[in-house]
Amino acid sequence: MALLWIPPPPPHGGKDFLALGALVTRLDPGVIPFDQADYYSLHVSGGEYNVAANLSACFGLKTAVASAMVDYPIGRRVEAAVRKAGVSGYYKRFSFDGVRGPHMAIVWSDRGQGARAPVVFYNRSNEAAGLLGPGSFDWDRRFKRGIRWFHSGGIFSALSPAASELVAEAMQAARNAGAVVSFDINYRAKLWAAAAAEQGLSPSRAEERAAKTLRNIVRYVDVLVGSEEDLQKGLGLQGPDAESADKLDPSAFFAMIAQVRQDFPNIKAAATTLREVHSANRHRWSAVLWLDGASYTAPVCELDVYDRVGGGDGFAAGLFYGLLAQKTPEEALKLGWAHGALLTTTPGDTSMVSLDQVEAFAQGGSARIQR
């Protein structure tokens, strides 16, 4: 079995980590239902970008994001947030026509409260990121400078056939350059259904199209992130009913990975969070990692959740950091588990915690006051 090889630190001008994905604005009314809200917090986000931002802001790595950028005030707001996070932006720029776009996408997401679940919906019509495709970026130039790890995900891949082709193009360049390639399946049924409708396909064909698209991508991947349900729906695999399964039982995930590797022997590592939701604000939290043929499970902790959005991306960032830093598999998993947990205690989608806090929690720390 091939082992996961971690490239050495990059030369001057290189990056530890490059993400490819859409940059979006998330409008958050907090605990107020959307139809009653008058004010919204704006968070700059993106399933792929969040990992780069976390690795920079919390873990101190040199990171970048390749994405679409629209030259209008919202685009400038997004660019400013990316710079503040310490992430370099590699952009294909688009002009705004003043009326119809193209736009930076909007994700509407509230926090819910208690028995009231969070609500998420989208405005991704004429989104600039969906206009990206093969040839949008000079990958040879980027990877020639040195990039240790390349990452993308299923949210960006769902935007358009061209976007998914761009992911595959970038992954081939990354593999040729010797970078680790990771992919977060992040299966979003609403996005795949909308994409299928745009192609004139029936809703019943959405999962079929998603599986065909994502299977083409995953054959280039070293490190796969995704829940058991993500793997089933995103890759068209059979398995037990993920909705009725014990949410904290890792055995179903490890069994699914064995099935994944039958189709994709290139996969060297796979990981996911495990979450049992008691209410919008109270979760039980764990995580699992399969690496080079061995299985690892993180502890279970009780979370008092402030904002759950981005917890999975926080887990991925901590795990990737641990692997890049050549920690033991147990240590890398616990860093991801700890960072994802702490990220849910702050507003927004990206990290507001320090590496010291993450390491302390990973080593069994508590919420006792620090004096």
Contacts in CASP RR format, 6 or more apart in sequence:
PFRMAT RR
TARGET T0000
AUTHOR 0000-0000-0000
METHOD contacts of the structure
MODEL  1
MALLWIPPPPPHGGKDFLALGALVTRLDPGVIPFDQADYYSLHVSGGEYN
VAANLSACFGLKTAVASAMVDYPIGRRVEAAVRKAGVSGYYKRFSFDGVR
GPHMAIVWSDRGQGARAPVVFYNRSNEAAGLLGPGSFDWDRRFKRGIRWF
HSGGIFSALSPAASELVAEAMQAARNAGAVVSFDINYRAKLWAAAAAEQG
LSPSRAEERAAKTLRNIVRYVDVLVGSEEDLQKGLGLQGPDAESADKLDP
SAFFAMIAQVRQDFPNIKAAATTLREVHSANRHRWSAVLWLDGASYTAPV
CELDVYDRVGGGDGFAAGLFYGLLAQKTPEEALKLGWAHGALLTTTPGDT
SMVSLDQVEAFAQGGSARIQR
1 292 0 8 1.000
1 293 0 8 1.000
2 266 0 8 1.000
2 268 0 8 1.000
3 268 0 8 1.000
3 292 0 8 1.000
4 180 0 8 1.000
4 222 0 8 1.000
4 223 0 8 1.000
4 268 0 8 1.000
4 269 0 8 1.000
4 291 0 8 1.000
4 292 0 8 1.000
4 323 0 8 1.000
5 180 0 8 1.000
6 148 0 8 1.000
6 180 0 8 1.000
6 323 0 8 1.000
6 324 0 8 1.000
6 326 0 8 1.000
7 148 0 8 1.000
7 149 0 8 1.000
7 178 0 8 1.000
7 179 0 8 1.000
7 180 0 8 1.000
8 148 0 8 1.000
9 16 0 8 1.000
9 148 0 8 1.000
10 16 0 8 1.000
10 62 0 8 1.000
10 145 0 8 1.000
10 146 0 8 1.000
10 147 0 8 1.000
10 148 0 8 1.000
11 145 0 8 1.000
11 146 0 8 1.000
13 62 0 8 1.000
13 145 0 8 1.000
13 146 0 8 1.000
14 62 0 8 1.000
14 145 0 8 1.000
14 146 0 8 1.000
14 147 0 8 1.000
15 62 0 8 1.000
15 63 0 8 1.000
15 64 0 8 1.000
15 88 0 8 1.000
15 145 0 8 1.000
15 146 0 8 1.000
15 147 0 8 1.000
15 148 0 8 1.000
16 55 0 8 1.000
16 61 0 8 1.000
16 62 0 8 1.000
16 63 0 8 1.000
16 147 0 8 1.000
16 148 0 8 1.000
16 149 0 8 1.000
16 324 0 8 1.000
17 51 0 8 1.000
17 52 0 8 1.000
17 55 0 8 1.000
17 61 0 8 1.000
17 62 0 8 1.000
17 63 0 8 1.000
17 64 0 8 1.000
17 147 0 8 1.000
17 148 0 8 1.000
17 149 0 8 1.000
17 150 0 8 1.000
17 151 0 8 1.000
17 320 0 8 1.000
17 324 0 8 1.000
18 52 0 8 1.000
18 63 0 8 1.000
18 64 0 8 1.000
18 65 0 8 1.000
18 66 0 8 1.000
18 90 0 8 1.000
18 142 0 8 1.000
18 147 0 8 1.000
18 149 0 8 1.000
18 150 0 8 1.000
18 151 0 8 1.000
18 174 0 8 1.000
18 179 0 8 1.000
19 48 0 8 1.000
19 49 0 8 1.000
19 51 0 8 1.000
19 52 0 8 1.000
19 63 0 8 1.000
19 64 0 8 1.000
19 65 0 8 1.000
19 66 0 8 1.000
19 150 0 8 1.000
19 151 0 8 1.000
19 152 0 8 1.000
20 48 0 8 1.000
20 65 0 8 1.000
20 66 0 8 1.000
20 67 0 8 1.000
20 150 0 8 1.000
20 151 0 8 1.000
20 152 0 8 1.000
20 156 0 8 1.000
20 166 0 8 1.000
20 167 0 8 1.000
20 170 0 8 1.000
21 46 0 8 1.000
21 47 0 8 1.000
21 48 0 8 1.000
21 49 0 8 1.000
21 65 0 8 1.000
21 66 0 8 1.000
21 67 0 8 1.000
21 129 0 8 1.000
21 152 0 8 1.000
21 153 0 8 1.000
21 155 0 8 1.000
21 156 0 8 1.000
22 46 0 8 1.000
22 48 0 8 1.000
22 49 0 8 1.000
22 67 0 8 1.000
22 68 0 8 1.000
22 105 0 8 1.000
22 127 0 8 1.000
22 129 0 8 1.000
22 130 0 8 1.000
22 155 0 8 1.000
22 156 0 8 1.000
22 159 0 8 1.000
23 44 0 8 1.000
23 45 0 8 1.000
23 46 0 8 1.000
23 49 0 8 1.000
23 65 0 8 1.000
23 67 0 8 1.000
23 68 0 8 1.000
23 69 0 8 1.000
23 78 0 8 1.000
23 82 0 8 1.000
23 104 0 8 1.000
23 129 0 8 1.000
24 44 0 8 1.000
24 45 0 8 1.000
24 46 0 8 1.000
24 104 0 8 1.000
24 105 0 8 1.000
24 106 0 8 1.000
24 107 0 8 1.000
24 124 0 8 1.000
25 42 0 8 1.000
25 43 0 8 1.000
25 44 0 8 1.000
25 45 0 8 1.000
25 74 0 8 1.000
25 77 0 8 1.000
25 78 0 8 1.000
25 104 0 8 1.000
25 105 0 8 1.000
25 106 0 8 1.000
25 107 0 8 1.000
26 42 0 8 1.000
26 43 0 8 1.000
26 44 0 8 1.000
26 45 0 8 1.000
26 106 0 8 1.000
26 107 0 8 1.000
26 108 0 8 1.000
26 109 0 8 1.000
26 309 0 8 1.000
26 348 0 8 1.000
26 349 0 8 1.000
27 40 0 8 1.000
27 41 0 8 1.000
27 42 0 8 1.000
27 106 0 8 1.000
27 107 0 8 1.000
27 108 0 8 1.000
27 109 0 8 1.000
28 40 0 8 1.000
28 41 0 8 1.000
28 42 0 8 1.000
28 43 0 8 1.000
28 109 0 8 1.000
28 110 0 8 1.000
28 111 0 8 1.000
28 307 0 8 1.000
28 347 0 8 1.000
28 348 0 8 1.000
29 37 0 8 1.000
29 39 0 8 1.000
29 40 0 8 1.000
29 41 0 8 1.000
29 110 0 8 1.000
30 37 0 8 1.000
30 41 0 8 1.000
30 110 0 8 1.000
30 111 0 8 1.000
30 112 0 8 1.000
31 110 0 8 1.000
31 111 0 8 1.000
31 112 0 8 1.000
31 113 0 8 1.000
32 110 0 8 1.000
33 110 0 8 1.000
33 116 0 8 1.000
33 119 0 8 1.000
34 108 0 8 1.000
34 110 0 8 1.000
34 119 0 8 1.000
37 110 0 8 1.000
41 347 0 8 1.000
41 348 0 8 1.000
42 77 0 8 1.000
43 309 0 8 1.000
43 347 0 8 1.000
43 348 0 8 1.000
43 349 0 8 1.000
43 350 0 8 1.000
44 77 0 8 1.000
44 78 0 8 1.000
44 81 0 8 1.000
44 82 0 8 1.000
44 349 0 8 1.000
44 350 0 8 1.000
45 107 0 8 1.000
45 309 0 8 1.000
45 310 0 8 1.000
45 348 0 8 1.000
45 349 0 8 1.000
45 350 0 8 1.000
46 155 0 8 1.000
46 349 0 8 1.000
47 153 0 8 1.000
47 155 0 8 1.000
47 156 0 8 1.000
47 184 0 8 1.000
47 186 0 8 1.000
47 310 0 8 1.000
47 313 0 8 1.000
47 349 0 8 1.000
48 65 0 8 1.000
48 151 0 8 1.000
48 152 0 8 1.000
48 153 0 8 1.000
48 155 0 8 1.000
48 156 0 8 1.000
48 184 0 8 1.000
49 65 0 8 1.000
49 67 0 8 1.000
49 82 0 8 1.000
49 87 0 8 1.000
50 310 0 8 1.000
50 313 0 8 1.000
50 314 0 8 1.000
50 317 0 8 1.000
50 349 0 8 1.000
50 350 0 8 1.000
51 151 0 8 1.000
51 184 0 8 1.000
51 313 0 8 1.000
51 314 0 8 1.000
51 316 0 8 1.000
51 317 0 8 1.000
51 320 0 8 1.000
52 63 0 8 1.000
52 64 0 8 1.000
52 65 0 8 1.000
52 85 0 8 1.000
52 87 0 8 1.000
52 151 0 8 1.000
53 63 0 8 1.000
53 82 0 8 1.000
53 85 0 8 1.000
53 86 0 8 1.000
53 87 0 8 1.000
53 350 0 8 1.000
53 351 0 8 1.000
54 313 0 8 1.000
54 314 0 8 1.000
54 317 0 8 1.000
54 318 0 8 1.000
54 339 0 8 1.000
54 343 0 8 1.000
54 350 0 8 1.000
54 351 0 8 1.000
55 61 0 8 1.000
55 63 0 8 1.000
55 317 0 8 1.000
55 318 0 8 1.000
55 320 0 8 1.000
55 321 0 8 1.000
56 62 0 8 1.000
56 63 0 8 1.000
56 85 0 8 1.000
56 86 0 8 1.000
56 87 0 8 1.000
57 85 0 8 1.000
57 86 0 8 1.000
57 350 0 8 1.000
57 351 0 8 1.000
57 352 0 8 1.000
58 317 0 8 1.000
58 318 0 8 1.000
58 339 0 8 1.000
58 351 0 8 1.000
58 353 0 8 1.000
58 354 0 8 1.000
58 355 0 8 1.000
58 358 0 8 1.000
59 317 0 8 1.000
59 318 0 8 1.000
59 321 0 8 1.000
59 355 0 8 1.000
60 355 0 8 1.000
61 321 0 8 1.000
61 324 0 8 1.000
62 88 0 8 1.000
63 86 0 8 1.000
63 87 0 8 1.000
63 88 0 8 1.000
64 87 0 8 1.000
64 88 0 8 1.000
64 89 0 8 1.000
64 90 0 8 1.000
64 147 0 8 1.000
65 82 0 8 1.000
65 87 0 8 1.000
65 88 0 8 1.000
65 89 0 8 1.000
65 90 0 8 1.000
66 89 0 8 1.000
66 90 0 8 1.000
66 91 0 8 1.000
66 137 0 8 1.000
66 142 0 8 1.000
66 170 0 8 1.000
67 89 0 8 1.000
67 90 0 8 1.000
67 91 0 8 1.000
67 92 0 8 1.000
67 129 0 8 1.000
67 132 0 8 1.000
68 91 0 8 1.000
68 92 0 8 1.000
68 93 0 8 1.000
68 94 0 8 1.000
68 102 0 8 1.000
68 127 0 8 1.000
68 128 0 8 1.000
68 129 0 8 1.000
68 130 0 8 1.000
68 131 0 8 1.000
68 132 0 8 1.000
69 75 0 8 1.000
69 78 0 8 1.000
69 79 0 8 1.000
69 91 0 8 1.000
69 92 0 8 1.000
69 93 0 8 1.000
69 94 0 8 1.000
69 104 0 8 1.000
69 128 0 8 1.000
70 93 0 8 1.000
70 94 0 8 1.000
70 95 0 8 1.000
70 96 0 8 1.000
70 101 0 8 1.000
70 102 0 8 1.000
70 103 0 8 1.000
70 104 0 8 1.000
70 128 0 8 1.000
71 93 0 8 1.000
71 94 0 8 1.000
71 95 0 8 1.000
71 96 0 8 1.000
72 96 0 8 1.000
72 98 0 8 1.000
74 103 0 8 1.000
74 104 0 8 1.000
75 104 0 8 1.000
78 104 0 8 1.000
79 89 0 8 1.000
82 89 0 8 1.000
85 350 0 8 1.000
90 137 0 8 1.000
90 142 0 8 1.000
92 132 0 8 1.000
92 136 0 8 1.000
92 137 0 8 1.000
94 102 0 8 1.000
94 128 0 8 1.000
94 131 0 8 1.000
96 102 0 8 1.000
96 103 0 8 1.000
100 126 0 8 1.000
101 126 0 8 1.000
101 128 0 8 1.000
102 126 0 8 1.000
102 127 0 8 1.000
102 128 0 8 1.000
102 131 0 8 1.000
103 123 0 8 1.000
103 125 0 8 1.000
103 126 0 8 1.000
103 127 0 8 1.000
103 128 0 8 1.000
104 127 0 8 1.000
104 128 0 8 1.000
105 122 0 8 1.000
105 123 0 8 1.000
105 124 0 8 1.000
105 127 0 8 1.000
105 129 0 8 1.000
106 122 0 8 1.000
106 123 0 8 1.000
106 124 0 8 1.000
107 120 0 8 1.000
107 121 0 8 1.000
107 122 0 8 1.000
107 123 0 8 1.000
108 119 0 8 1.000
108 120 0 8 1.000
108 121 0 8 1.000
108 122 0 8 1.000
108 123 0 8 1.000
109 118 0 8 1.000
109 119 0 8 1.000
109 120 0 8 1.000
109 309 0 8 1.000
110 118 0 8 1.000
110 119 0 8 1.000
111 118 0 8 1.000
111 280 0 8 1.000
111 306 0 8 1.000
111 307 0 8 1.000
111 308 0 8 1.000
112 118 0 8 1.000
112 119 0 8 1.000
112 280 0 8 1.000
113 280 0 8 1.000
113 281 0 8 1.000
114 279 0 8 1.000
114 280 0 8 1.000
114 281 0 8 1.000
114 282 0 8 1.000
115 279 0 8 1.000
115 280 0 8 1.000
116 280 0 8 1.000
117 280 0 8 1.000
118 280 0 8 1.000
118 308 0 8 1.000
118 309 0 8 1.000
121 190 0 8 1.000
122 190 0 8 1.000
122 191 0 8 1.000
124 159 0 8 1.000
124 191 0 8 1.000
124 194 0 8 1.000
127 159 0 8 1.000
129 156 0 8 1.000
129 159 0 8 1.000
129 163 0 8 1.000
130 159 0 8 1.000
130 160 0 8 1.000
130 162 0 8 1.000
130 163 0 8 1.000
131 160 0 8 1.000
131 162 0 8 1.000
132 162 0 8 1.000
132 163 0 8 1.000
132 166 0 8 1.000
133 160 0 8 1.000
133 162 0 8 1.000
133 163 0 8 1.000
133 165 0 8 1.000
133 166 0 8 1.000
133 169 0 8 1.000
134 162 0 8 1.000
134 165 0 8 1.000
134 166 0 8 1.000
134 169 0 8 1.000
135 166 0 8 1.000
135 169 0 8 1.000
136 166 0 8 1.000
137 166 0 8 1.000
137 170 0 8 1.000
139 169 0 8 1.000
139 170 0 8 1.000
139 173 0 8 1.000
139 174 0 8 1.000
140 173 0 8 1.000
142 173 0 8 1.000
143 173 0 8 1.000
143 174 0 8 1.000
143 176 0 8 1.000
143 177 0 8 1.000
143 179 0 8 1.000
144 177 0 8 1.000
146 177 0 8 1.000
146 179 0 8 1.000
147 174 0 8 1.000
147 177 0 8 1.000
147 179 0 8 1.000
148 179 0 8 1.000
148 180 0 8 1.000
148 324 0 8 1.000
149 179 0 8 1.000
149 180 0 8 1.000
149 181 0 8 1.000
149 182 0 8 1.000
149 320 0 8 1.000
149 324 0 8 1.000
150 170 0 8 1.000
150 171 0 8 1.000
150 174 0 8 1.000
150 179 0 8 1.000
150 180 0 8 1.000
150 181 0 8 1.000
150 182 0 8 1.000
151 181 0 8 1.000
151 182 0 8 1.000
151 183 0 8 1.000
151 184 0 8 1.000
151 316 0 8 1.000
151 320 0 8 1.000
152 167 0 8 1.000
152 170 0 8 1.000
152 171 0 8 1.000
152 183 0 8 1.000
152 184 0 8 1.000
152 217 0 8 1.000
153 167 0 8 1.000
153 183 0 8 1.000
153 184 0 8 1.000
153 185 0 8 1.000
153 186 0 8 1.000
154 183 0 8 1.000
154 184 0 8 1.000
154 185 0 8 1.000
154 186 0 8 1.000
154 187 0 8 1.000
154 188 0 8 1.000
154 214 0 8 1.000
154 217 0 8 1.000
155 186 0 8 1.000
155 188 0 8 1.000
155 191 0 8 1.000
156 163 0 8 1.000
156 167 0 8 1.000
157 163 0 8 1.000
157 164 0 8 1.000
157 167 0 8 1.000
157 213 0 8 1.000
157 214 0 8 1.000
157 217 0 8 1.000
158 164 0 8 1.000
158 188 0 8 1.000
158 191 0 8 1.000
158 192 0 8 1.000
158 195 0 8 1.000
158 210 0 8 1.000
158 213 0 8 1.000
159 191 0 8 1.000
159 195 0 8 1.000
160 195 0 8 1.000
161 199 0 8 1.000
161 213 0 8 1.000
164 213 0 8 1.000
164 214 0 8 1.000
164 216 0 8 1.000
164 217 0 8 1.000
167 183 0 8 1.000
167 217 0 8 1.000
168 216 0 8 1.000
168 217 0 8 1.000
168 220 0 8 1.000
171 181 0 8 1.000
171 183 0 8 1.000
171 217 0 8 1.000
171 220 0 8 1.000
171 221 0 8 1.000
172 220 0 8 1.000
174 181 0 8 1.000
174 220 0 8 1.000
175 181 0 8 1.000
175 220 0 8 1.000
180 222 0 8 1.000
180 223 0 8 1.000
180 323 0 8 1.000
181 220 0 8 1.000
181 221 0 8 1.000
181 222 0 8 1.000
181 223 0 8 1.000
182 221 0 8 1.000
182 222 0 8 1.000
182 223 0 8 1.000
182 224 0 8 1.000
182 225 0 8 1.000
182 316 0 8 1.000
182 320 0 8 1.000
183 217 0 8 1.000
183 218 0 8 1.000
183 221 0 8 1.000
183 223 0 8 1.000
183 224 0 8 1.000
183 225 0 8 1.000
184 225 0 8 1.000
184 226 0 8 1.000
184 313 0 8 1.000
184 316 0 8 1.000
185 214 0 8 1.000
185 224 0 8 1.000
185 225 0 8 1.000
185 226 0 8 1.000
185 230 0 8 1.000
185 231 0 8 1.000
185 234 0 8 1.000
185 235 0 8 1.000
186 226 0 8 1.000
186 230 0 8 1.000
187 210 0 8 1.000
187 229 0 8 1.000
187 230 0 8 1.000
187 233 0 8 1.000
187 234 0 8 1.000
189 206 0 8 1.000
189 207 0 8 1.000
189 233 0 8 1.000
192 206 0 8 1.000
192 207 0 8 1.000
192 209 0 8 1.000
192 210 0 8 1.000
193 203 0 8 1.000
193 206 0 8 1.000
195 206 0 8 1.000
195 209 0 8 1.000
196 202 0 8 1.000
196 203 0 8 1.000
196 205 0 8 1.000
196 206 0 8 1.000
196 209 0 8 1.000
197 203 0 8 1.000
199 209 0 8 1.000
201 209 0 8 1.000
207 233 0 8 1.000
207 234 0 8 1.000
207 236 0 8 1.000
210 233 0 8 1.000
210 234 0 8 1.000
211 233 0 8 1.000
211 234 0 8 1.000
211 235 0 8 1.000
211 236 0 8 1.000
214 234 0 8 1.000
214 235 0 8 1.000
215 235 0 8 1.000
215 236 0 8 1.000
215 263 0 8 1.000
218 224 0 8 1.000
218 235 0 8 1.000
218 264 0 8 1.000
218 267 0 8 1.000
219 264 0 8 1.000
219 266 0 8 1.000
220 266 0 8 1.000
221 264 0 8 1.000
221 266 0 8 1.000
221 267 0 8 1.000
222 266 0 8 1.000
222 267 0 8 1.000
222 268 0 8 1.000
222 269 0 8 1.000
223 267 0 8 1.000
223 268 0 8 1.000
223 269 0 8 1.000
223 270 0 8 1.000
223 271 0 8 1.000
223 320 0 8 1.000
223 323 0 8 1.000
224 260 0 8 1.000
224 264 0 8 1.000
224 267 0 8 1.000
224 269 0 8 1.000
224 270 0 8 1.000
224 271 0 8 1.000
225 270 0 8 1.000
225 271 0 8 1.000
225 272 0 8 1.000
225 316 0 8 1.000
225 319 0 8 1.000
226 270 0 8 1.000
226 271 0 8 1.000
226 272 0 8 1.000
227 242 0 8 1.000
227 253 0 8 1.000
227 272 0 8 1.000
227 273 0 8 1.000
228 239 0 8 1.000
228 242 0 8 1.000
228 245 0 8 1.000
228 252 0 8 1.000
228 253 0 8 1.000
228 256 0 8 1.000
228 272 0 8 1.000
229 242 0 8 1.000
229 243 0 8 1.000
230 272 0 8 1.000
231 237 0 8 1.000
231 256 0 8 1.000
231 257 0 8 1.000
231 260 0 8 1.000
232 238 0 8 1.000
232 239 0 8 1.000
232 242 0 8 1.000
232 256 0 8 1.000
235 260 0 8 1.000
235 263 0 8 1.000
237 256 0 8 1.000
237 259 0 8 1.000
237 260 0 8 1.000
237 263 0 8 1.000
238 259 0 8 1.000
239 256 0 8 1.000
239 259 0 8 1.000
240 252 0 8 1.000
242 252 0 8 1.000
245 252 0 8 1.000
246 252 0 8 1.000
247 274 0 8 1.000
247 275 0 8 1.000
247 276 0 8 1.000
247 277 0 8 1.000
247 284 0 8 1.000
248 274 0 8 1.000
248 276 0 8 1.000
248 284 0 8 1.000
248 286 0 8 1.000
248 300 0 8 1.000
249 274 0 8 1.000
250 274 0 8 1.000
250 286 0 8 1.000
250 288 0 8 1.000
250 295 0 8 1.000
250 297 0 8 1.000
253 272 0 8 1.000
253 274 0 8 1.000
253 288 0 8 1.000
253 290 0 8 1.000
254 288 0 8 1.000
254 290 0 8 1.000
254 295 0 8 1.000
257 267 0 8 1.000
257 270 0 8 1.000
257 290 0 8 1.000
260 267 0 8 1.000
260 270 0 8 1.000
261 267 0 8 1.000
268 291 0 8 1.000
268 292 0 8 1.000
269 289 0 8 1.000
269 290 0 8 1.000
269 291 0 8 1.000
269 292 0 8 1.000
269 323 0 8 1.000
270 289 0 8 1.000
270 290 0 8 1.000
271 287 0 8 1.000
271 288 0 8 1.000
271 289 0 8 1.000
271 290 0 8 1.000
271 315 0 8 1.000
271 316 0 8 1.000
271 319 0 8 1.000
271 333 0 8 1.000
272 287 0 8 1.000
272 288 0 8 1.000
273 285 0 8 1.000
273 286 0 8 1.000
273 287 0 8 1.000
273 311 0 8 1.000
273 312 0 8 1.000
273 315 0 8 1.000
273 337 0 8 1.000
273 340 0 8 1.000
274 285 0 8 1.000
274 286 0 8 1.000
274 287 0 8 1.000
274 288 0 8 1.000
275 283 0 8 1.000
275 284 0 8 1.000
275 285 0 8 1.000
275 286 0 8 1.000
276 283 0 8 1.000
276 284 0 8 1.000
277 283 0 8 1.000
278 284 0 8 1.000
280 305 0 8 1.000
280 308 0 8 1.000
281 304 0 8 1.000
281 305 0 8 1.000
281 306 0 8 1.000
282 302 0 8 1.000
282 303 0 8 1.000
282 304 0 8 1.000
282 305 0 8 1.000
283 302 0 8 1.000
283 303 0 8 1.000
283 305 0 8 1.000
283 308 0 8 1.000
283 344 0 8 1.000
284 300 0 8 1.000
284 301 0 8 1.000
284 302 0 8 1.000
284 303 0 8 1.000
285 300 0 8 1.000
285 301 0 8 1.000
285 302 0 8 1.000
285 303 0 8 1.000
285 337 0 8 1.000
285 341 0 8 1.000
286 297 0 8 1.000
286 298 0 8 1.000
286 299 0 8 1.000
286 300 0 8 1.000
286 301 0 8 1.000
286 337 0 8 1.000
287 297 0 8 1.000
287 298 0 8 1.000
287 315 0 8 1.000
287 319 0 8 1.000
287 333 0 8 1.000
287 336 0 8 1.000
287 337 0 8 1.000
288 295 0 8 1.000
288 296 0 8 1.000
288 297 0 8 1.000
288 298 0 8 1.000
288 333 0 8 1.000
289 295 0 8 1.000
289 296 0 8 1.000
289 297 0 8 1.000
289 298 0 8 1.000
289 319 0 8 1.000
289 329 0 8 1.000
289 332 0 8 1.000
289 333 0 8 1.000
290 296 0 8 1.000
291 329 0 8 1.000
292 329 0 8 1.000
294 329 0 8 1.000
296 329 0 8 1.000
296 330 0 8 1.000
296 333 0 8 1.000
297 333 0 8 1.000
298 333 0 8 1.000
298 334 0 8 1.000
298 336 0 8 1.000
298 337 0 8 1.000
299 334 0 8 1.000
299 337 0 8 1.000
299 364 0 8 1.000
301 341 0 8 1.000
303 341 0 8 1.000
303 344 0 8 1.000
303 345 0 8 1.000
304 345 0 8 1.000
305 344 0 8 1.000
305 345 0 8 1.000
306 344 0 8 1.000
306 345 0 8 1.000
306 346 0 8 1.000
306 347 0 8 1.000
307 344 0 8 1.000
307 346 0 8 1.000
307 347 0 8 1.000
307 348 0 8 1.000
308 344 0 8 1.000
309 348 0 8 1.000
309 349 0 8 1.000
310 340 0 8 1.000
310 343 0 8 1.000
310 344 0 8 1.000
310 348 0 8 1.000
310 349 0 8 1.000
310 350 0 8 1.000
311 340 0 8 1.000
311 343 0 8 1.000
311 344 0 8 1.000
312 340 0 8 1.000
312 343 0 8 1.000
313 343 0 8 1.000
313 349 0 8 1.000
313 350 0 8 1.000
314 336 0 8 1.000
314 339 0 8 1.000
314 340 0 8 1.000
314 343 0 8 1.000
314 351 0 8 1.000
315 336 0 8 1.000
315 337 0 8 1.000
315 339 0 8 1.000
315 340 0 8 1.000
316 336 0 8 1.000
317 336 0 8 1.000
317 339 0 8 1.000
317 340 0 8 1.000
317 351 0 8 1.000
318 332 0 8 1.000
318 335 0 8 1.000
318 336 0 8 1.000
318 338 0 8 1.000
318 339 0 8 1.000
318 340 0 8 1.000
318 358 0 8 1.000
319 332 0 8 1.000
319 333 0 8 1.000
319 335 0 8 1.000
319 336 0 8 1.000
321 332 0 8 1.000
321 335 0 8 1.000
321 336 0 8 1.000
321 339 0 8 1.000
322 331 0 8 1.000
322 332 0 8 1.000
322 335 0 8 1.000
322 336 0 8 1.000
323 332 0 8 1.000
325 332 0 8 1.000
327 335 0 8 1.000
331 362 0 8 1.000
334 362 0 8 1.000
334 363 0 8 1.000
335 358 0 8 1.000
335 359 0 8 1.000
335 362 0 8 1.000
336 358 0 8 1.000
336 362 0 8 1.000
337 362 0 8 1.000
338 358 0 8 1.000
338 359 0 8 1.000
338 361 0 8 1.000
338 362 0 8 1.000
339 351 0 8 1.000
339 353 0 8 1.000
339 358 0 8 1.000
341 361 0 8 1.000
342 351 0 8 1.000
342 353 0 8 1.000
342 357 0 8 1.000
342 358 0 8 1.000
342 361 0 8 1.000
343 350 0 8 1.000
343 351 0 8 1.000
343 352 0 8 1.000
343 353 0 8 1.000
345 353 0 8 1.000
346 352 0 8 1.000
346 353 0 8 1.000
END
